[in-house]
Amino acid sequence: MKHNFFKLLAKLNKLVLPSYSKQELDLSKASKFQMALIGWRVFVTKRALD
């Protein structure tokens, strides 16, 4: 049940949130908000793959 929820959430993240890797964002110059979004995407992706 949890696994399916995180898979759905990962798909929604991909559709809604910006992709900073495609924008070639330098992590050392990222704002706190951008870092929070990156952390959120990593958290959800990790849970979806487990």
N, CA, C, O and CB atoms as a CASP TS submission, in Angstrom:
PFRMAT TS
TARGET T0000
AUTHOR 0000-0000-0000
METHOD Language model
MODEL 1
PARENT N/A
ATOM      1  N   MET     1       0.827  -1.187   0.000  1.00  0.00           N
ATOM      2  CA  MET     1       0.000   0.000   0.000  1.00  0.00           C
ATOM      3  C   MET     1       0.873   1.254   0.000  1.00  0.00           C
ATOM      4  O   MET     1       0.663   2.144  -0.824  1.00  0.00           O
ATOM      5  CB  MET     1      -0.942  -0.004   1.208  1.00  0.00           C
ATOM      6  N   LYS     2       1.860   1.344   0.918  1.00  0.00           N
ATOM      7  CA  LYS     2       2.751   2.495   0.976  1.00  0.00           C
ATOM      8  C   LYS     2       3.546   2.637  -0.316  1.00  0.00           C
ATOM      9  O   LYS     2       3.727   3.738  -0.837  1.00  0.00           O
ATOM     10  CB  LYS     2       3.698   2.375   2.169  1.00  0.00           C
ATOM     11  N   HIS     3       4.014   1.505  -0.818  1.00  0.00           N
ATOM     12  CA  HIS     3       4.836   1.503  -2.023  1.00  0.00           C
ATOM     13  C   HIS     3       4.063   2.128  -3.187  1.00  0.00           C
ATOM     14  O   HIS     3       4.613   2.948  -3.923  1.00  0.00           O
ATOM     15  CB  HIS     3       5.282   0.064  -2.377  1.00  0.00           C
ATOM     16  N   ASN     4       2.808   1.752  -3.358  1.00  0.00           N
ATOM     17  CA  ASN     4       1.984   2.295  -4.442  1.00  0.00           C
ATOM     18  C   ASN     4       1.738   3.780  -4.253  1.00  0.00           C
ATOM     19  O   ASN     4       1.714   4.532  -5.227  1.00  0.00           O
ATOM     20  CB  ASN     4       0.650   1.556  -4.525  1.00  0.00           C
ATOM     21  N   PHE     5       1.557   4.211  -3.015  1.00  0.00           N
ATOM     22  CA  PHE     5       1.347   5.620  -2.727  1.00  0.00           C
ATOM     23  C   PHE     5       2.560   6.442  -3.150  1.00  0.00           C
ATOM     24  O   PHE     5       2.417   7.494  -3.773  1.00  0.00           O
ATOM     25  CB  PHE     5       1.058   5.824  -1.238  1.00  0.00           C
ATOM     26  N   PHE     6       3.751   5.962  -2.811  1.00  0.00           N
ATOM     27  CA  PHE     6       4.961   6.704  -3.157  1.00  0.00           C
ATOM     28  C   PHE     6       5.244   6.658  -4.658  1.00  0.00           C
ATOM     29  O   PHE     6       5.820   7.600  -5.202  1.00  0.00           O
ATOM     30  CB  PHE     6       6.154   6.149  -2.387  1.00  0.00           C
ATOM     31  N   LYS     7       4.852   5.584  -5.332  1.00  0.00           N
ATOM     32  CA  LYS     7       5.002   5.536  -6.785  1.00  0.00           C
ATOM     33  C   LYS     7       4.110   6.576  -7.443  1.00  0.00           C
ATOM     34  O   LYS     7       4.530   7.258  -8.378  1.00  0.00           O
ATOM     35  CB  LYS     7       4.672   4.134  -7.321  1.00  0.00           C
ATOM     36  N   LEU     8       2.881   6.699  -6.958  1.00  0.00           N
ATOM     37  CA  LEU     8       1.961   7.706  -7.474  1.00  0.00           C
ATOM     38  C   LEU     8       2.488   9.107  -7.179  1.00  0.00           C
ATOM     39  O   LEU     8       2.449   9.985  -8.041  1.00  0.00           O
ATOM     40  CB  LEU     8       0.560   7.521  -6.867  1.00  0.00           C
ATOM     41  N   LEU     9       2.972   9.308  -5.976  1.00  0.00           N
ATOM     42  CA  LEU     9       3.518  10.600  -5.582  1.00  0.00           C
ATOM     43  C   LEU     9       4.744  10.963  -6.423  1.00  0.00           C
ATOM     44  O   LEU     9       4.930  12.131  -6.764  1.00  0.00           O
ATOM     45  CB  LEU     9       3.882  10.588  -4.097  1.00  0.00           C
ATOM     46  N   ALA    10       5.568   9.996  -6.755  1.00  0.00           N
ATOM     47  CA  ALA    10       6.740  10.240  -7.598  1.00  0.00           C
ATOM     48  C   ALA    10       6.314  10.666  -9.000  1.00  0.00           C
ATOM     49  O   ALA    10       6.933  11.550  -9.592  1.00  0.00           O
ATOM     50  CB  ALA    10       7.626   8.981  -7.670  1.00  0.00           C
ATOM     51  N   LYS    11       5.279  10.056  -9.526  1.00  0.00           N
ATOM     52  CA  LYS    11       4.778  10.450 -10.851  1.00  0.00           C
ATOM     53  C   LYS    11       4.213  11.866 -10.824  1.00  0.00           C
ATOM     54  O   LYS    11       4.418  12.639 -11.760  1.00  0.00           O
ATOM     55  CB  LYS    11       3.699   9.464 -11.333  1.00  0.00           C
ATOM     56  N   LEU    12       3.503  12.204  -9.752  1.00  0.00           N
ATOM     57  CA  LEU    12       2.978  13.559  -9.618  1.00  0.00           C
ATOM     58  C   LEU    12       4.108  14.575  -9.496  1.00  0.00           C
ATOM     59  O   LEU    12       4.042  15.653 -10.085  1.00  0.00           O
ATOM     60  CB  LEU    12       2.053  13.653  -8.405  1.00  0.00           C
ATOM     61  N   ASN    13       5.138  14.236  -8.737  1.00  0.00           N
ATOM     62  CA  ASN    13       6.300  15.114  -8.606  1.00  0.00           C
ATOM     63  C   ASN    13       6.933  15.374  -9.965  1.00  0.00           C
ATOM     64  O   ASN    13       7.324  16.500 -10.273  1.00  0.00           O
ATOM     65  CB  ASN    13       7.332  14.503  -7.650  1.00  0.00           C
ATOM     66  N   LYS    14       7.029  14.337 -10.766  1.00  0.00           N
ATOM     67  CA  LYS    14       7.655  14.469 -12.078  1.00  0.00           C
ATOM     68  C   LYS    14       6.853  15.408 -12.975  1.00  0.00           C
ATOM     69  O   LYS    14       7.424  16.165 -13.760  1.00  0.00           O
ATOM     70  CB  LYS    14       7.796  13.097 -12.742  1.00  0.00           C
ATOM     71  N   LEU    15       5.540  15.354 -12.857  1.00  0.00           N
ATOM     72  CA  LEU    15       4.683  16.209 -13.680  1.00  0.00           C
ATOM     73  C   LEU    15       4.649  17.651 -13.188  1.00  0.00           C
ATOM     74  O   LEU    15       4.638  18.577 -13.998  1.00  0.00           O
ATOM     75  CB  LEU    15       3.279  15.652 -13.711  1.00  0.00           C
ATOM     76  N   VAL    16       4.632  17.853 -11.879  1.00  0.00           N
ATOM     77  CA  VAL    16       4.375  19.166 -11.306  1.00  0.00           C
ATOM     78  C   VAL    16       5.640  19.942 -10.971  1.00  0.00           C
ATOM     79  O   VAL    16       5.733  21.132 -11.271  1.00  0.00           O
ATOM     80  CB  VAL    16       3.548  19.021 -10.077  1.00  0.00           C
ATOM     81  N   LEU    17       6.604  19.292 -10.361  1.00  0.00           N
ATOM     82  CA  LEU    17       7.796  19.996  -9.873  1.00  0.00           C
ATOM     83  C   LEU    17       8.837  20.158 -10.975  1.00  0.00           C
ATOM     84  O   LEU    17       8.934  19.319 -11.870  1.00  0.00           O
ATOM     85  CB  LEU    17       8.408  19.248  -8.686  1.00  0.00           C
ATOM     86  N   PRO    18       9.614  21.237 -10.909  1.00  0.00           N
ATOM     87  CA  PRO    18      10.641  21.456 -11.929  1.00  0.00           C
ATOM     88  C   PRO    18      11.795  20.467 -11.799  1.00  0.00           C
ATOM     89  O   PRO    18      12.100  19.983 -10.709  1.00  0.00           O
ATOM     90  CB  PRO    18      11.172  22.878 -11.839  1.00  0.00           C
ATOM     91  N   SER    19      12.422  20.182 -12.923  1.00  0.00           N
ATOM     92  CA  SER    19      13.590  19.308 -12.933  1.00  0.00           C
ATOM     93  C   SER    19      14.839  20.174 -12.962  1.00  0.00           C
ATOM     94  O   SER    19      15.160  20.788 -13.980  1.00  0.00           O
ATOM     95  CB  SER    19      13.559  18.332 -14.149  1.00  0.00           C
ATOM     96  N   TYR    20      15.537  20.217 -11.839  1.00  0.00           N
ATOM     97  CA  TYR    20      16.720  21.048 -11.754  1.00  0.00           C
ATOM     98  C   TYR    20      17.904  20.433 -12.477  1.00  0.00           C
ATOM     99  O   TYR    20      18.839  21.150 -12.836  1.00  0.00           O
ATOM    100  CB  TYR    20      17.071  21.296 -10.317  1.00  0.00           C
ATOM    101  N   SER    21      17.893  19.133 -12.700  1.00  0.00           N
ATOM    102  CA  SER    21      18.996  18.517 -13.431  1.00  0.00           C
ATOM    103  C   SER    21      18.938  18.918 -14.909  1.00  0.00           C
ATOM    104  O   SER    21      19.979  19.094 -15.542  1.00  0.00           O
ATOM    105  CB  SER    21      18.953  16.977 -13.285  1.00  0.00           C
ATOM    106  N   LYS    22      17.749  19.060 -15.451  1.00  0.00           N
ATOM    107  CA  LYS    22      17.618  19.506 -16.842  1.00  0.00           C
ATOM    108  C   LYS    22      17.999  20.973 -16.990  1.00  0.00           C
ATOM    109  O   LYS    22      18.458  21.403 -18.049  1.00  0.00           O
ATOM    110  CB  LYS    22      16.187  19.286 -17.340  1.00  0.00           C
ATOM    111  N   GLN    23      17.805  21.737 -15.918  1.00  0.00           N
ATOM    112  CA  GLN    23      18.169  23.149 -15.933  1.00  0.00           C
ATOM    113  C   GLN    23      19.640  23.362 -15.578  1.00  0.00           C
ATOM    114  O   GLN    23      20.131  24.491 -15.582  1.00  0.00           O
ATOM    115  CB  GLN    23      17.288  23.924 -14.967  1.00  0.00           C
ATOM    116  N   GLU    24      20.332  22.272 -15.273  1.00  0.00           N
ATOM    117  CA  GLU    24      21.745  22.292 -14.883  1.00  0.00           C
ATOM    118  C   GLU    24      21.993  23.249 -13.717  1.00  0.00           C
ATOM    119  O   GLU    24      22.902  24.078 -13.761  1.00  0.00           O
ATOM    120  CB  GLU    24      22.617  22.690 -16.077  1.00  0.00           C
ATOM    121  N   LEU    25      21.179  23.121 -12.687  1.00  0.00           N
ATOM    122  CA  LEU    25      21.305  23.949 -11.491  1.00  0.00           C
ATOM    123  C   LEU    25      22.545  23.558 -10.709  1.00  0.00           C
ATOM    124  O   LEU    25      22.774  22.377 -10.445  1.00  0.00           O
ATOM    125  CB  LEU    25      20.057  23.825 -10.608  1.00  0.00           C
ATOM    126  N   ASP    26      23.336  24.539 -10.342  1.00  0.00           N
ATOM    127  CA  ASP    26      24.511  24.320  -9.503  1.00  0.00           C
ATOM    128  C   ASP    26      24.034  24.248  -8.051  1.00  0.00           C
ATOM    129  O   ASP    26      23.472  25.213  -7.534  1.00  0.00           O
ATOM    130  CB  ASP    26      25.587  25.462  -9.701  1.00  0.00           C
ATOM    131  N   LEU    27      24.256  23.117  -7.398  1.00  0.00           N
ATOM    132  CA  LEU    27      23.749  22.927  -6.042  1.00  0.00           C
ATOM    133  C   LEU    27      24.338  23.919  -5.049  1.00  0.00           C
ATOM    134  O   LEU    27      23.696  24.249  -4.051  1.00  0.00           O
ATOM    135  CB  LEU    27      24.036  21.524  -5.580  1.00  0.00           C
ATOM    136  N   SER    28      25.533  24.391  -5.305  1.00  0.00           N
ATOM    137  CA  SER    28      26.129  25.355  -4.384  1.00  0.00           C
ATOM    138  C   SER    28      25.467  26.729  -4.479  1.00  0.00           C
ATOM    139  O   SER    28      25.614  27.555  -3.578  1.00  0.00           O
ATOM    140  CB  SER    28      27.616  25.483  -4.658  1.00  0.00           C
ATOM    141  N   LYS    29      24.743  26.970  -5.563  1.00  0.00           N
ATOM    142  CA  LYS    29      24.054  28.251  -5.749  1.00  0.00           C
ATOM    143  C   LYS    29      22.537  28.129  -5.595  1.00  0.00           C
ATOM    144  O   LYS    29      21.815  29.101  -5.815  1.00  0.00           O
ATOM    145  CB  LYS    29      24.381  28.820  -7.119  1.00  0.00           C
ATOM    146  N   ALA    30      22.058  26.964  -5.226  1.00  0.00           N
ATOM    147  CA  ALA    30      20.620  26.743  -5.085  1.00  0.00           C
ATOM    148  C   ALA    30      20.092  27.432  -3.826  1.00  0.00           C
ATOM    149  O   ALA    30      20.774  27.508  -2.804  1.00  0.00           O
ATOM    150  CB  ALA    30      20.307  25.234  -5.041  1.00  0.00           C
ATOM    151  N   SER    31      18.863  27.930  -3.930  1.00  0.00           N
ATOM    152  CA  SER    31      18.234  28.564  -2.769  1.00  0.00           C
ATOM    153  C   SER    31      17.761  27.480  -1.800  1.00  0.00           C
ATOM    154  O   SER    31      17.762  26.293  -2.128  1.00  0.00           O
ATOM    155  CB  SER    31      17.042  29.475  -3.206  1.00  0.00           C
ATOM    156  N   LYS    32      17.364  27.899  -0.627  1.00  0.00           N
ATOM    157  CA  LYS    32      16.877  26.938   0.367  1.00  0.00           C
ATOM    158  C   LYS    32      15.612  26.248  -0.128  1.00  0.00           C
ATOM    159  O   LYS    32      15.412  25.059   0.120  1.00  0.00           O
ATOM    160  CB  LYS    32      16.608  27.639   1.712  1.00  0.00           C
ATOM    161  N   PHE    33      14.762  26.988  -0.823  1.00  0.00           N
ATOM    162  CA  PHE    33      13.541  26.403  -1.373  1.00  0.00           C
ATOM    163  C   PHE    33      13.869  25.339  -2.414  1.00  0.00           C
ATOM    164  O   PHE    33      13.265  24.266  -2.422  1.00  0.00           O
ATOM    165  CB  PHE    33      12.656  27.492  -1.993  1.00  0.00           C
ATOM    166  N   GLN    34      14.820  25.634  -3.289  1.00  0.00           N
ATOM    167  CA  GLN    34      15.230  24.661  -4.300  1.00  0.00           C
ATOM    168  C   GLN    34      15.836  23.424  -3.647  1.00  0.00           C
ATOM    169  O   GLN    34      15.580  22.302  -4.085  1.00  0.00           O
ATOM    170  CB  GLN    34      16.235  25.290  -5.275  1.00  0.00           C
ATOM    171  N   MET    35      16.634  23.620  -2.606  1.00  0.00           N
ATOM    172  CA  MET    35      17.218  22.480  -1.892  1.00  0.00           C
ATOM    173  C   MET    35      16.134  21.647  -1.213  1.00  0.00           C
ATOM    174  O   MET    35      16.234  20.421  -1.158  1.00  0.00           O
ATOM    175  CB  MET    35      18.239  22.965  -0.851  1.00  0.00           C
ATOM    176  N   ALA    36      15.098  22.311  -0.695  1.00  0.00           N
ATOM    177  CA  ALA    36      13.989  21.584  -0.073  1.00  0.00           C
ATOM    178  C   ALA    36      13.247  20.749  -1.113  1.00  0.00           C
ATOM    179  O   ALA    36      12.872  19.611  -0.830  1.00  0.00           O
ATOM    180  CB  ALA    36      13.017  22.563   0.617  1.00  0.00           C
ATOM    181  N   LEU    37      13.030  21.292  -2.310  1.00  0.00           N
ATOM    182  CA  LEU    37      12.375  20.529  -3.374  1.00  0.00           C
ATOM    183  C   LEU    37      13.216  19.336  -3.808  1.00  0.00           C
ATOM    184  O   LEU    37      12.686  18.253  -4.057  1.00  0.00           O
ATOM    185  CB  LEU    37      12.095  21.428  -4.573  1.00  0.00           C
ATOM    186  N   ILE    38      14.517  19.535  -3.897  1.00  0.00           N
ATOM    187  CA  ILE    38      15.405  18.434  -4.266  1.00  0.00           C
ATOM    188  C   ILE    38      15.352  17.342  -3.197  1.00  0.00           C
ATOM    189  O   ILE    38      15.282  16.155  -3.516  1.00  0.00           O
ATOM    190  CB  ILE    38      16.859  18.941  -4.453  1.00  0.00           C
ATOM    191  N   GLY    39      15.386  17.746  -1.944  1.00  0.00           N
ATOM    192  CA  GLY    39      15.296  16.774  -0.850  1.00  0.00           C
ATOM    193  C   GLY    39      13.983  16.015  -0.860  1.00  0.00           C
ATOM    194  O   GLY    39      13.957  14.806  -0.626  1.00  0.00           O
ATOM    195  N   TRP    40      12.900  16.718  -1.128  1.00  0.00           N
ATOM    196  CA  TRP    40      11.577  16.077  -1.198  1.00  0.00           C
ATOM    197  C   TRP    40      11.543  15.049  -2.319  1.00  0.00           C
ATOM    198  O   TRP    40      11.047  13.938  -2.129  1.00  0.00           O
ATOM    199  CB  TRP    40      10.468  17.132  -1.412  1.00  0.00           C
ATOM    200  N   ARG    41      12.063  15.410  -3.480  1.00  0.00           N
ATOM    201  CA  ARG    41      12.053  14.480  -4.615  1.00  0.00           C
ATOM    202  C   ARG    41      12.912  13.258  -4.328  1.00  0.00           C
ATOM    203  O   ARG    41      12.546  12.145  -4.705  1.00  0.00           O
ATOM    204  CB  ARG    41      12.547  15.180  -5.888  1.00  0.00           C
ATOM    205  N   VAL    42      14.045  13.446  -3.668  1.00  0.00           N
ATOM    206  CA  VAL    42      14.909  12.316  -3.309  1.00  0.00           C
ATOM    207  C   VAL    42      14.192  11.406  -2.316  1.00  0.00           C
ATOM    208  O   VAL    42      14.220  10.184  -2.458  1.00  0.00           O
ATOM    209  CB  VAL    42      16.251  12.817  -2.711  1.00  0.00           C
ATOM    210  N   PHE    43      13.549  11.999  -1.311  1.00  0.00           N
ATOM    211  CA  PHE    43      12.813  11.235  -0.304  1.00  0.00           C
ATOM    212  C   PHE    43      11.724  10.375  -0.958  1.00  0.00           C
ATOM    213  O   PHE    43      11.619   9.181  -0.677  1.00  0.00           O
ATOM    214  CB  PHE    43      12.186  12.186   0.738  1.00  0.00           C
ATOM    215  N   VAL    44      10.930  10.980  -1.819  1.00  0.00           N
ATOM    216  CA  VAL    44       9.825  10.257  -2.462  1.00  0.00           C
ATOM    217  C   VAL    44      10.361   9.185  -3.419  1.00  0.00           C
ATOM    218  O   VAL    44       9.856   8.063  -3.438  1.00  0.00           O
ATOM    219  CB  VAL    44       8.906  11.243  -3.225  1.00  0.00           C
ATOM    220  N   THR    45      11.369   9.526  -4.202  1.00  0.00           N
ATOM    221  CA  THR    45      11.929   8.576  -5.146  1.00  0.00           C
ATOM    222  C   THR    45      12.528   7.367  -4.441  1.00  0.00           C
ATOM    223  O   THR    45      12.354   6.229  -4.879  1.00  0.00           O
ATOM    224  CB  THR    45      12.978   9.250  -6.000  1.00  0.00           C
ATOM    225  N   LYS    46      13.234   7.625  -3.349  1.00  0.00           N
ATOM    226  CA  LYS    46      13.834   6.525  -2.578  1.00  0.00           C
ATOM    227  C   LYS    46      12.750   5.587  -2.049  1.00  0.00           C
ATOM    228  O   LYS    46      12.898   4.367  -2.116  1.00  0.00           O
ATOM    229  CB  LYS    46      14.679   7.080  -1.402  1.00  0.00           C
ATOM    230  N   ARG    47      11.683   6.141  -1.533  1.00  0.00           N
ATOM    231  CA  ARG    47      10.594   5.326  -1.002  1.00  0.00           C
ATOM    232  C   ARG    47       9.863   4.575  -2.108  1.00  0.00           C
ATOM    233  O   ARG    47       9.395   3.457  -1.891  1.00  0.00           O
ATOM    234  CB  ARG    47       9.612   6.199  -0.232  1.00  0.00           C
ATOM    235  N   ALA    48       9.761   5.174  -3.289  1.00  0.00           N
ATOM    236  CA  ALA    48       9.068   4.529  -4.406  1.00  0.00           C
ATOM    237  C   ALA    48       9.878   3.360  -4.948  1.00  0.00           C
ATOM    238  O   ALA    48       9.300   2.406  -5.470  1.00  0.00           O
ATOM    239  CB  ALA    48       8.794   5.540  -5.525  1.00  0.00           C
ATOM    240  N   LEU    49      11.194   3.411  -4.837  1.00  0.00           N
ATOM    241  CA  LEU    49      12.045   2.343  -5.376  1.00  0.00           C
ATOM    242  C   LEU    49      12.230   1.181  -4.407  1.00  0.00           C
ATOM    243  O   LEU    49      12.602   0.088  -4.835  1.00  0.00           O
ATOM    244  CB  LEU    49      13.396   2.903  -5.744  1.00  0.00           C
ATOM    245  N   ASP    50      11.984   1.384  -3.126  1.00  0.00           N
ATOM    246  CA  ASP    50      12.177   0.311  -2.143  1.00  0.00           C
ATOM    247  C   ASP    50      11.173  -0.798  -2.298  1.00  0.00           C
ATOM    248  O   ASP    50      11.207  -1.771  -1.544  1.00  0.00           O
ATOM    249  CB  ASP    50      12.096   0.859  -0.750  1.00  0.00           C
TER
END
